[in-house]
Amino acid sequence: MTDYALINRFRQARRDGSLAAVDGLHAVKHALRFGAETLETVSPDADAVLRLAAEVAPDIIPRLAGELVQVAVDDFRRLSPAPPDTGVIAIARRPAVSAAAVADGPAGAPLVLLENPRNPFNIGAAVRVAAAAGAAGLLVTGPQDPWHPAAIVSAAGLQFALPVARAGGISEIAGPGGWRPVIAIDPLGEPMPWGRAPRGAILAFGAERRGASPELLSLASRRLAIPMTPGVSSLNLATSVAVVLYTLKA
């Protein structure tokens, strides 16, 4: 018998701004590892999930084993637009964090700002890089939600490891009175080598198609250009974030 209540809970979680739908073992792994409050974790084959977790993330086994509930295969397939091959999906509460709180985070680490990104998979990949490189947090302007289920999949759930939020606009976090200097990534900016960035700088990346807006560029104290082979005029957003974070960290 179809469990419509279960299906409705998971579908609602994908539309609820206070919750996160966490698809797949890697995303669930990071949610559990970084202390997420999970409300429901399900699988059509709990034993298989626990065996895989024992191989890739044994540290989460005690908690995962205590929370994992087995559900019917047909029900599981209806919990996600693309049911994960690893056979586990969870619902978790999003951490309550504001854009202002992210901007006021650790002074020594850079903050990543994505201006009006268009693709949730790009956002998630940027979150993944920012978490790996030790950024203070990641902020997004525009309509895209950095907690969109596709962004969570792409980030492998590292939204739970890194402060992530959506800001109302650039000036909300980088306007007059903000203590973090703004460095914009711009094709017309300074060529490498860039030297060192100020402590706690906002590393700002424009939209995939249009690049940094005039407003963003007007707030920047520096503009940096990523070198590319002549004739090549496109670089993935998350790749750009990785290049800048690791170059300035070196």
C-alpha positions in Angstrom: 0.0 0.0 0.0 1.4 3.4 -0.9 2.4 5.6 2.0 1.0 8.9 0.9 1.8 10.6 4.2 5.5 9.7 3.8 5.5 10.9 0.2 3.8 14.2 1.1 6.2 14.9 4.0 9.2 14.6 1.7 7.6 16.6 -1.1 6.7 19.3 1.3 10.2 19.4 2.7 11.4 20.4 -0.8 9.2 23.5 -0.7 9.7 24.4 3.0 12.3 27.2 3.5 13.0 25.9 7.0 13.8 22.4 5.9 16.3 20.6 3.6 15.7 17.5 1.5 19.0 15.6 1.7 19.4 13.1 -1.2 22.0 10.5 -1.2 24.5 9.0 1.3 27.3 11.6 0.7 24.9 14.5 1.5 23.4 12.6 4.5 26.9 11.8 5.7 27.9 15.5 5.9 24.6 16.4 7.5 25.1 13.9 10.3 28.8 14.6 10.6 28.3 18.3 11.1 25.4 18.0 13.5 22.3 18.6 11.4 18.9 18.0 13.1 17.5 15.3 11.0 13.7 14.7 11.2 13.4 11.6 9.0 15.9 9.3 7.3 14.6 6.5 5.0 15.9 3.8 2.7 14.4 0.9 0.7 17.3 -1.2 1.8 18.6 -0.1 5.2 21.2 -2.9 5.5 22.8 -2.0 2.2 23.0 1.7 3.2 24.7 0.8 6.5 27.2 -1.5 4.7 28.1 1.3 2.3 28.3 3.8 5.2 30.7 1.5 7.1 33.0 1.7 4.1 32.9 5.4 3.4 31.9 7.1 6.6 32.1 4.7 9.6 31.9 7.7 12.0 28.2 8.2 11.2 27.2 4.6 11.7 25.9 4.9 15.3 23.6 7.8 14.5 22.6 6.6 11.1 21.7 3.2 12.4 19.6 4.7 15.1 17.6 6.9 12.7 17.3 4.9 9.5 13.9 3.6 8.7 13.2 1.1 5.9 10.4 2.0 3.4 8.9 0.4 0.4 10.8 0.6 -2.8 8.0 2.1 -4.7 7.4 4.8 -2.0 11.1 5.6 -2.0 11.2 6.2 -5.7 8.5 8.9 -5.2 10.4 10.8 -2.6 12.7 12.6 -5.0 12.7 13.7 -8.7 15.9 11.7 -9.0 16.1 9.0 -6.3 19.7 8.5 -5.3 21.5 5.3 -6.3 22.9 5.2 -2.7 19.4 4.5 -1.5 19.0 7.0 1.3 17.1 10.3 1.7 16.6 12.5 4.8 14.8 15.6 5.9 16.7 18.0 8.0 16.2 21.4 9.5 18.2 24.2 7.9 20.5 26.0 10.4 19.1 29.3 11.3 21.7 31.7 9.9 21.2 35.1 8.4 23.3 36.9 5.7 24.4 39.4 8.3 25.6 36.6 10.6 27.6 35.0 7.8 29.2 38.4 6.9 30.1 38.9 10.5 31.8 35.5 10.6 35.5 34.7 11.3 37.7 37.6 10.5 40.7 35.7 9.1 38.9 33.7 6.5 37.6 34.9 3.1 33.9 35.0 2.4 32.5 33.8 -1.0 29.8 35.9 -2.6 27.9 34.7 -5.6 26.0 37.5 -7.3 22.7 36.3 -8.8 23.9 32.8 -9.9 21.5 31.0 -12.2 22.2 27.3 -11.6 21.6 25.5 -8.3 24.2 22.9 -9.3 26.8 25.6 -9.7 25.9 27.0 -6.3 26.3 23.6 -4.7 29.6 23.0 -6.3 30.8 26.4 -5.1 29.7 25.5 -1.5 31.7 22.3 -1.8 34.8 24.1 -2.8 34.3 26.9 -0.2 33.9 24.3 2.6 37.0 22.4 1.5 39.1 25.6 1.2 38.2 26.9 4.7 36.1 29.9 3.7 34.2 31.8 6.4 30.9 31.2 4.6 29.1 31.6 1.3 26.3 34.1 0.4 24.1 34.2 -2.6 22.1 37.1 -4.0 19.2 36.7 -6.4 16.3 34.3 -6.6 18.2 31.0 -6.4 18.1 29.2 -3.0 21.5 27.9 -1.9 19.6 25.2 0.0 17.7 24.0 -3.1 17.8 20.1 -3.2 19.9 20.2 -6.4 22.4 22.5 -4.6 22.5 20.2 -1.6 23.3 17.2 -3.9 26.0 19.1 -5.8 27.5 20.3 -2.5 27.4 16.8 -1.0 25.5 18.3 1.9 28.3 20.7 2.9 25.8 23.4 3.5 25.7 21.8 7.0 29.5 22.4 7.3 29.7 26.0 6.1 27.5 29.0 7.0 25.4 29.5 3.8 22.6 32.1 3.3 20.8 34.2 0.7 21.2 38.0 0.9 18.8 40.5 -0.3 21.4 42.4 -2.4 25.1 43.2 -2.7 24.8 46.4 -0.6 23.3 44.4 2.3 26.6 42.8 3.0 29.2 44.8 1.1 27.9 48.4 1.3 29.2 51.3 3.3 30.0 50.4 6.9 30.9 46.8 6.1 34.3 45.8 7.5 35.1 43.2 4.8 36.9 44.6 1.7 35.4 43.4 -1.6 37.5 41.7 -4.3 35.6 41.2 -7.5 36.5 38.6 -10.1 36.5 40.4 -13.4 38.0 39.6 -16.8 39.4 43.1 -17.0 41.0 42.9 -13.5 44.6 42.5 -12.3 46.5 39.6 -14.0 48.3 37.0 -11.9 50.2 37.0 -9.7 47.7 38.7 -7.4 49.7 38.8 -4.2 47.9 38.3 -0.9 44.2 39.3 -0.3 43.3 41.3 2.8 42.2 39.2 5.8 38.5 38.4 5.7 37.9 39.7 2.2 34.7 39.2 0.3 35.6 37.3 -2.9 32.7 38.2 -5.2 31.8 36.3 -8.4 29.3 37.6 -10.9 26.5 35.6 -12.7 27.5 32.9 -15.1 26.4 34.7 -18.2 26.8 38.4 -17.4 29.6 38.5 -14.9 29.8 41.1 -12.1 27.3 43.9 -12.1 28.3 47.5 -12.2 27.0 47.8 -8.6 29.3 45.0 -7.5 32.3 46.4 -9.4 31.7 49.8 -7.8 32.0 48.3 -4.4 35.2 46.5 -5.1 38.6 47.7 -3.8 40.3 45.3 -6.2 39.4 43.4 -9.4 41.2 40.1 -10.2 41.3 38.4 -13.6 41.7 34.6 -14.0 44.0 34.0 -16.9 42.6 31.9 -19.8 43.8 30.7 -23.1 43.0 33.3 -25.9 39.6 32.5 -27.5 38.3 30.8 -24.4 35.8 33.0 -22.7 34.0 30.7 -20.3 35.0 29.1 -17.0 32.6 27.3 -14.7 31.5 29.3 -11.6 32.6 26.7 -9.1 35.9 26.3 -10.9 36.5 30.0 -10.7 35.8 29.9 -7.0 38.3 27.1 -6.5 41.0 28.9 -8.5 40.6 32.1 -6.5 40.3 30.5 -3.1 43.3 28.3 -3.5 45.5 30.8 -5.3 44.9 33.5 -2.6 45.4 30.8 0.1 48.8 29.8 -1.2 
